[in-house]
Amino acid sequence: MPMTPRPSVVRTDVDGLAAFQGDALLVLEISKREIETGNIASALERLHAIAES
C-alpha cells in the first residue's frame, strides 16, 4: 500500500507564499482585538498583498 504524503505546516510571508509550488491551504491570522473592534484594515492589506502575488 503506497504511503500518502502527510501535510506540513509552514508559516511564511507573502514572498514565501509566492515562491511556493503546489497546492496550499492559506490561514490568515486575525486577532481577537481586530474582530472585536471591527478593524479589518490589517487583514485586508494582507489579503491584498497575497492577491497581488
Secondary structure, DSSP 4 states (H G I P E B T S, - for coil): -PPPPPP------HHHHHH--S---------HHHHHHT--HHHHHHHHHHHH-
